[in-house]
Amino acid sequence: MRSEGTDPDGPKKYKHYQTLTHEEYQDSELRTFLDSEFKRIAKRKAEVNPAAEQVPTKIGRFIVEPGHELTSNPNYNLFQRLRTAADKNEFHHSADDLLRIYMDTNAVRGGAFILALGKLNELFDEPFLFLLKCDFESNIARISDEKSLISHVEMAISARNIKSIQYPHMPEEGMLEEWELKIHQASHARYFEEFLKYVTYEKSKPEIVNEQVMGLVHQFMEDKWQDSQVEERRQEEQQLEVWAASEKRELQEKWAHEHVLEAAAQIIEHQPELELKFKLGDVAVKGLMADYGESIHIARMNGRYVVLIEGESFQFDRGVSPIELLHPEDLGDVLRRMEQNARKADDGETPWDE
């Protein structure tokens, strides 16, 4: 695929180079590279609800209207035509249909597009469909000789993160999910997933948690403000919307400890391994949300925040430090020392002044 003219966002055109049978592929120069790439794609792990909002590998699911069969989905039907093609010509024609859909995608770039069928003979009789896309580098895009082009494209693929789709998804060895495909795109551009218009992607765990938290916030607002026309309510709702949309957020000091515990319990019920991460000053704390109120406690002391962490044992990594030789004081002694340090700070003294 190439852009016409000098504008990379201009009209696109494509040229078909080769369609290989199984026997022809065995003698092809591409086999050494692609065989290992197919294995790499198949081994990549992905979650239906990923742990982060932007992950390179995710699971897509074909969209159907309620009460309709999977065969009502155009993307699924095209994938099935490719998987069941009787010969090279039929595979080639279906591949052209897919490539034309891909070229209508916003921000698509020139490059090499490879479609292949691959079998795991020891597990399945039906093949997997693999879609691979590699962007061209400028010096490669000027090469016109077809044989040299293939050689140089292989170098480009090995040097860059390749985009790929595997259908069907194999959640576990020996198990296939015909409703799902696995897509991988390491770049920030999302056009490789966008060209399949009838495939949807589930929300990430952070997005699900955000929705749950905001649902609890809205319920809190309903209980707190019975009259929706109160100006103070509008102001507080606006403040919370800004808070929820911010990348860096501060403690809001709106809910009591018991209310936070109750809200956290509702979320933990569905995601028991959900992480809790925050920074107090320059110190990073990482645990589970389930640890809040159990082994992680947040408090105020002399106008400053305090985090208390309790556990059965310590573990230190890497370089040895004198902290590891400590015989811990009683908590009451530490709190008294913290109060003394706070008073000295108010008087303009440093904590170590005598």
TAGIWO-V71085 format. One record per residue. N is the residue number from 0. RES is the residue in three letters. PSI is psi in radians with two decimals (none if undefined). OMEGA is omega in whole degrees, -180 to 180 (999 if undefined). Layout:
n->N res->RES psi->PSI omega->OMEGA
n->N res->RES psi->PSI omega->OMEGA
This chain:
n->0 res->MET psi->2.47 omega->180
n->1 res->ARG psi->2.73 omega->172
n->2 res->SER psi->2.48 omega->176
n->3 res->GLU psi->2.36 omega->-178
n->4 res->GLY psi->-2.76 omega->-177
n->5 res->THR psi->-0.16 omega->-177
n->6 res->ASP psi->2.03 omega->180
n->7 res->PRO psi->-0.34 omega->178
n->8 res->ASP psi->0.12 omega->-179
n->9 res->GLY psi->-3.06 omega->-179
n->10 res->PRO psi->2.56 omega->-179
n->11 res->LYS psi->2.60 omega->171
n->12 res->LYS psi->2.81 omega->-178
n->13 res->TYR psi->2.78 omega->178
n->14 res->LYS psi->2.30 omega->178
n->15 res->HIS psi->2.32 omega->-179
n->16 res->TYR psi->-0.92 omega->-176
n->17 res->GLN psi->2.50 omega->164
n->18 res->THR psi->2.13 omega->-173
n->19 res->LEU psi->2.44 omega->169
n->20 res->THR psi->3.02 omega->178
n->21 res->HIS psi->-0.77 omega->-178
n->22 res->GLU psi->-0.72 omega->-180
n->23 res->GLU psi->-0.61 omega->179
n->24 res->TYR psi->-0.62 omega->-179
n->25 res->GLN psi->-0.55 omega->-179
n->26 res->ASP psi->0.11 omega->-176
n->27 res->SER psi->2.62 omega->175
n->28 res->GLU psi->-0.36 omega->-178
n->29 res->LEU psi->-0.30 omega->-172
n->30 res->ARG psi->-0.78 omega->-176
n->31 res->THR psi->-0.77 omega->-179
n->32 res->PHE psi->-0.86 omega->-172
n->33 res->LEU psi->-0.62 omega->178
n->34 res->ASP psi->-0.77 omega->179
n->35 res->SER psi->-0.58 omega->179
n->36 res->GLU psi->-0.70 omega->177
n->37 res->PHE psi->-0.73 omega->179
n->38 res->LYS psi->-0.71 omega->180
n->39 res->ARG psi->-0.74 omega->180
n->40 res->ILE psi->-0.80 omega->-177
n->41 res->ALA psi->-0.55 omega->-176
n->42 res->LYS psi->-0.26 omega->-179
n->43 res->ARG psi->2.32 omega->179
n->44 res->LYS psi->2.53 omega->178
n->45 res->ALA psi->2.66 omega->179
n->46 res->GLU psi->2.56 omega->176
n->47 res->VAL psi->-0.75 omega->174
n->48 res->ASN psi->1.65 omega->-175
n->49 res->PRO psi->2.79 omega->-176
n->50 res->ALA psi->-0.28 omega->179
n->51 res->ALA psi->2.81 omega->-178
n->52 res->GLU psi->-0.61 omega->179
n->53 res->GLN psi->1.82 omega->178
n->54 res->VAL psi->2.60 omega->-178
n->55 res->PRO psi->-0.54 omega->-176
n->56 res->THR psi->2.24 omega->-178
n->57 res->LYS psi->2.93 omega->-179
n->58 res->ILE psi->2.23 omega->175
n->59 res->GLY psi->2.69 omega->-180
n->60 res->ARG psi->2.35 omega->-180
n->61 res->PHE psi->2.40 omega->-179
n->62 res->ILE psi->2.32 omega->172
n->63 res->VAL psi->2.65 omega->175
n->64 res->GLU psi->2.61 omega->178
n->65 res->PRO psi->2.31 omega->179
n->66 res->GLY psi->-0.04 omega->-179
n->67 res->HIS psi->2.75 omega->-179
n->68 res->GLU psi->2.91 omega->178
n->69 res->LEU psi->-0.50 omega->-179
n->70 res->THR psi->-0.07 omega->175
n->71 res->SER psi->-0.08 omega->-178
n->72 res->ASN psi->2.10 omega->-177
n->73 res->PRO psi->-0.69 omega->179
n->74 res->ASN psi->-0.73 omega->177
n->75 res->TYR psi->-0.78 omega->-179
n->76 res->ASN psi->-0.69 omega->179
n->77 res->LEU psi->-0.74 omega->177
n->78 res->PHE psi->-0.71 omega->-180
n->79 res->GLN psi->-0.63 omega->177
n->80 res->ARG psi->-0.68 omega->178
n->81 res->LEU psi->-0.73 omega->-178
n->82 res->ARG psi->-0.50 omega->-175
n->83 res->THR psi->0.21 omega->-180
n->84 res->ALA psi->2.36 omega->-175
n->85 res->ALA psi->-0.45 omega->-178
n->86 res->ASP psi->-3.10 omega->-178
n->87 res->LYS psi->-0.75 omega->-177
n->88 res->ASN psi->-0.75 omega->180
n->89 res->GLU psi->-0.70 omega->178
n->90 res->PHE psi->-0.75 omega->-179
n->91 res->HIS psi->-0.78 omega->-178
n->92 res->HIS psi->-0.74 omega->178
n->93 res->SER psi->-0.63 omega->178
n->94 res->ALA psi->-0.67 omega->177
n->95 res->ASP psi->-0.71 omega->179
n->96 res->ASP psi->-0.76 omega->-180
n->97 res->LEU psi->-0.71 omega->-178
n->98 res->LEU psi->-0.64 omega->178
n->99 res->ARG psi->-0.65 omega->176
n->100 res->ILE psi->-0.75 omega->-179
n->101 res->TYR psi->-0.68 omega->-177
n->102 res->MET psi->-0.27 omega->176
n->103 res->ASP psi->-0.05 omega->-178
n->104 res->THR psi->2.46 omega->178
n->105 res->ASN psi->2.45 omega->173
n->106 res->ALA psi->0.25 omega->178
n->107 res->VAL psi->2.53 omega->-178
n->108 res->ARG psi->2.77 omega->178
n->109 res->GLY psi->2.75 omega->180
n->110 res->GLY psi->-2.93 omega->179
n->111 res->ALA psi->2.28 omega->180
n->112 res->PHE psi->2.14 omega->-176
n->113 res->ILE psi->2.25 omega->173
n->114 res->LEU psi->2.38 omega->-177
n->115 res->ALA psi->2.63 omega->172
n->116 res->LEU psi->2.33 omega->-180
n->117 res->GLY psi->2.46 omega->-177
n->118 res->LYS psi->2.58 omega->165
n->119 res->LEU psi->1.54 omega->-170
n->120 res->ASN psi->-0.54 omega->-178
n->121 res->GLU psi->-0.21 omega->-177
n->122 res->LEU psi->-0.71 omega->-172
n->123 res->PHE psi->2.62 omega->174
n->124 res->ASP psi->-0.55 omega->-178
n->125 res->GLU psi->2.59 omega->-176
n->126 res->PRO psi->2.81 omega->167
n->127 res->PHE psi->2.60 omega->172
n->128 res->LEU psi->2.24 omega->178
n->129 res->PHE psi->2.29 omega->173
n->130 res->LEU psi->2.18 omega->-179
n->131 res->LEU psi->2.42 omega->-180
n->132 res->LYS psi->2.25 omega->176
n->133 res->CYS psi->2.25 omega->177
n->134 res->ASP psi->2.54 omega->176
n->135 res->PHE psi->2.56 omega->165
n->136 res->GLU psi->2.77 omega->-172
n->137 res->SER psi->-0.68 omega->-178
n->138 res->ASN psi->-0.43 omega->178
n->139 res->ILE psi->-0.60 omega->-176
n->140 res->ALA psi->-0.33 omega->-179
n->141 res->ARG psi->-0.16 omega->-178
n->142 res->ILE psi->2.30 omega->-176
n->143 res->SER psi->-0.43 omega->-179
n->144 res->ASP psi->2.19 omega->-172
n->145 res->GLU psi->-0.69 omega->-178
n->146 res->LYS psi->-0.74 omega->178
n->147 res->SER psi->-0.63 omega->-179
n->148 res->LEU psi->-0.79 omega->179
n->149 res->ILE psi->-0.75 omega->-180
n->150 res->SER psi->-0.78 omega->-178
n->151 res->HIS psi->-0.58 omega->177
n->152 res->VAL psi->-0.68 omega->178
n->153 res->GLU psi->-0.70 omega->177
n->154 res->MET psi->-0.70 omega->-180
n->155 res->ALA psi->-0.70 omega->180
n->156 res->ILE psi->-0.75 omega->-178
n->157 res->SER psi->-0.37 omega->-177
n->158 res->ALA psi->-0.25 omega->-175
n->159 res->ARG psi->2.83 omega->175
n->160 res->ASN psi->2.07 omega->-177
n->161 res->ILE psi->2.47 omega->174
n->162 res->LYS psi->2.53 omega->-177
n->163 res->SER psi->2.72 omega->172
n->164 res->ILE psi->2.36 omega->174
n->165 res->GLN psi->2.23 omega->175
n->166 res->TYR psi->2.36 omega->-4
n->167 res->PRO psi->2.91 omega->176
n->168 res->HIS psi->2.44 omega->177
n->169 res->MET psi->1.58 omega->-178
n->170 res->PRO psi->-0.65 omega->177
n->171 res->GLU psi->2.74 omega->-180
n->172 res->GLU psi->2.23 omega->-180
n->173 res->GLY psi->-0.04 omega->-178
n->174 res->MET psi->2.25 omega->178
n->175 res->LEU psi->2.49 omega->177
n->176 res->GLU psi->1.77 omega->-174
n->177 res->GLU psi->-0.27 omega->178
n->178 res->TRP psi->-0.19 omega->-170
n->179 res->GLU psi->2.63 omega->172
n->180 res->LEU psi->2.81 omega->180
n->181 res->LYS psi->2.20 omega->-177
n->182 res->ILE psi->2.45 omega->180
n->183 res->HIS psi->2.19 omega->175
n->184 res->GLN psi->1.87 omega->-174
n->185 res->ALA psi->-0.37 omega->-177
n->186 res->SER psi->2.89 omega->179
n->187 res->HIS psi->-0.41 omega->178
n->188 res->ALA psi->2.29 omega->-175
n->189 res->ARG psi->0.19 omega->-172
n->190 res->TYR psi->-0.35 omega->-178
n->191 res->PHE psi->-0.46 omega->175
n->192 res->GLU psi->-0.43 omega->-174
n->193 res->GLU psi->-0.36 omega->-174
n->194 res->PHE psi->-0.29 omega->174
n->195 res->LEU psi->1.61 omega->-171
n->196 res->LYS psi->-0.31 omega->-176
n->197 res->TYR psi->0.53 omega->175
n->198 res->VAL psi->2.36 omega->180
n->199 res->THR psi->2.76 omega->-178
n->200 res->TYR psi->2.28 omega->-178
n->201 res->GLU psi->2.75 omega->-180
n->202 res->LYS psi->2.63 omega->177
n->203 res->SER psi->2.85 omega->179
n->204 res->LYS psi->-0.75 omega->177
n->205 res->PRO psi->-0.65 omega->179
n->206 res->GLU psi->-0.70 omega->178
n->207 res->ILE psi->-0.78 omega->179
n->208 res->VAL psi->-0.74 omega->179
n->209 res->ASN psi->-0.75 omega->180
n->210 res->GLU psi->-0.72 omega->179
n->211 res->GLN psi->-0.77 omega->-180
n->212 res->VAL psi->-0.77 omega->-179
n->213 res->MET psi->-0.55 omega->174
n->214 res->GLY psi->-0.73 omega->177
n->215 res->LEU psi->-0.66 omega->178
n->216 res->VAL psi->-0.78 omega->-179
n->217 res->HIS psi->-0.65 omega->177
n->218 res->GLN psi->-0.68 omega->177
n->219 res->PHE psi->-0.73 omega->180
n->220 res->MET psi->-0.67 omega->178
n->221 res->GLU psi->-0.73 omega->-179
n->222 res->ASP psi->-0.62 omega->-176
n->223 res->LYS psi->-0.73 omega->-176
n->224 res->TRP psi->1.77 omega->180
n->225 res->GLN psi->-0.53 omega->-179
n->226 res->ASP psi->1.98 omega->-177
n->227 res->SER psi->-0.18 omega->-178
n->228 res->GLN psi->-0.05 omega->-178
n->229 res->VAL psi->2.28 omega->-177
n->230 res->GLU psi->-0.64 omega->179
n->231 res->GLU psi->-0.63 omega->178
n->232 res->ARG psi->-0.78 omega->179
n->233 res->ARG psi->-0.75 omega->180
n->234 res->GLN psi->-0.75 omega->-180
n->235 res->GLU psi->-0.67 omega->178
n->236 res->GLU psi->-0.73 omega->178
n->237 res->GLN psi->-0.74 omega->178
n->238 res->GLN psi->-0.74 omega->-179
n->239 res->LEU psi->-0.58 omega->176
n->240 res->GLU psi->-0.74 omega->177
n->241 res->VAL psi->-0.76 omega->178
n->242 res->TRP psi->-0.84 omega->-176
n->243 res->ALA psi->-0.51 omega->-177
n->244 res->ALA psi->-0.11 omega->-176
n->245 res->SER psi->2.51 omega->177
n->246 res->GLU psi->-0.76 omega->179
n->247 res->LYS psi->2.07 omega->-174
n->248 res->ARG psi->2.56 omega->179
n->249 res->GLU psi->2.86 omega->177
n->250 res->LEU psi->2.27 omega->-174
n->251 res->GLN psi->-0.39 omega->178
n->252 res->GLU psi->0.85 omega->-179
n->253 res->LYS psi->-0.54 omega->-174
n->254 res->TRP psi->2.54 omega->174
n->255 res->ALA psi->2.81 omega->-179
n->256 res->HIS psi->-0.78 omega->-178
n->257 res->GLU psi->-0.65 omega->179
n->258 res->HIS psi->-0.72 omega->178
n->259 res->VAL psi->-0.75 omega->179
n->260 res->LEU psi->-0.76 omega->-179
n->261 res->GLU psi->-0.77 omega->179
n->262 res->ALA psi->-0.76 omega->180
n->263 res->ALA psi->-0.66 omega->-179
n->264 res->ALA psi->-0.63 omega->180
n->265 res->GLN psi->-0.64 omega->180
n->266 res->ILE psi->-0.75 omega->-178
n->267 res->ILE psi->-0.50 omega->180
n->268 res->GLU psi->-0.62 omega->-179
n->269 res->HIS psi->-0.44 omega->-179
n->270 res->GLN psi->1.35 omega->-175
n->271 res->PRO psi->-0.41 omega->-178
n->272 res->GLU psi->0.26 omega->-177
n->273 res->LEU psi->2.31 omega->-177
n->274 res->GLU psi->2.68 omega->170
n->275 res->LEU psi->2.03 omega->-179
n->276 res->LYS psi->2.34 omega->176
n->277 res->PHE psi->2.94 omega->176
n->278 res->LYS psi->2.36 omega->171
n->279 res->LEU psi->1.90 omega->-171
n->280 res->GLY psi->-2.18 omega->179
n->281 res->ASP psi->0.10 omega->-176
n->282 res->VAL psi->2.16 omega->179
n->283 res->ALA psi->2.39 omega->178
n->284 res->VAL psi->2.32 omega->-180
n->285 res->LYS psi->2.23 omega->177
n->286 res->GLY psi->-2.63 omega->175
n->287 res->LEU psi->2.64 omega->176
n->288 res->MET psi->-0.54 omega->178
n->289 res->ALA psi->-0.30 omega->179
n->290 res->ASP psi->-0.35 omega->-178
n->291 res->TYR psi->2.26 omega->-179
n->292 res->GLY psi->-0.20 omega->178
n->293 res->GLU psi->-1.06 omega->180
n->294 res->SER psi->-0.14 omega->175
n->295 res->ILE psi->2.17 omega->-176
n->296 res->HIS psi->2.46 omega->180
n->297 res->ILE psi->2.30 omega->-176
n->298 res->ALA psi->3.05 omega->174
n->299 res->ARG psi->2.54 omega->176
n->300 res->MET psi->2.06 omega->180
n->301 res->ASN psi->0.69 omega->177
n->302 res->GLY psi->0.05 omega->179
n->303 res->ARG psi->2.77 omega->178
n->304 res->TYR psi->2.55 omega->177
n->305 res->VAL psi->2.35 omega->173
n->306 res->VAL psi->2.19 omega->177
n->307 res->LEU psi->2.23 omega->179
n->308 res->ILE psi->2.21 omega->-180
n->309 res->GLU psi->2.62 omega->179
n->310 res->GLY psi->3.02 omega->-177
n->311 res->GLU psi->-0.49 omega->-174
n->312 res->SER psi->2.84 omega->175
n->313 res->PHE psi->2.70 omega->170
n->314 res->GLN psi->2.21 omega->-180
n->315 res->PHE psi->2.51 omega->179
n->316 res->ASP psi->2.72 omega->173
n->317 res->ARG psi->-2.34 omega->-168
n->318 res->GLY psi->2.49 omega->179
n->319 res->VAL psi->2.47 omega->178
n->320 res->SER psi->2.73 omega->178
n->321 res->PRO psi->-0.37 omega->179
n->322 res->ILE psi->-0.55 omega->-177
n->323 res->GLU psi->-0.22 omega->180
n->324 res->LEU psi->0.02 omega->-174
n->325 res->LEU psi->2.43 omega->165
n->326 res->HIS psi->1.84 omega->-169
n->327 res->PRO psi->2.50 omega->175
n->328 res->GLU psi->2.91 omega->172
n->329 res->ASP psi->2.54 omega->-177
n->330 res->LEU psi->-0.68 omega->179
n->331 res->GLY psi->-0.69 omega->178
n->332 res->ASP psi->-0.71 omega->180
n->333 res->VAL psi->-0.78 omega->-180
n->334 res->LEU psi->-0.69 omega->177
n->335 res->ARG psi->-0.70 omega->178
n->336 res->ARG psi->-0.66 omega->177
n->337 res->MET psi->-0.69 omega->177
n->338 res->GLU psi->-0.72 omega->178
n->339 res->GLN psi->-0.76 omega->179
n->340 res->ASN psi->-0.68 omega->180
n->341 res->ALA psi->-0.71 omega->179
n->342 res->ARG psi->-0.71 omega->179
n->343 res->LYS psi->-0.68 omega->179
n->344 res->ALA psi->-0.65 omega->178
n->345 res->ASP psi->-0.52 omega->180
n->346 res->ASP psi->0.01 omega->179
n->347 res->GLY psi->0.13 omega->178
n->348 res->GLU psi->2.75 omega->171
n->349 res->THR psi->2.70 omega->-176
n->350 res->PRO psi->-0.43 omega->-176
n->351 res->TRP psi->0.04 omega->176
n->352 res->ASP psi->2.46 omega->178
n->353 res->GLU psi->none omega->999
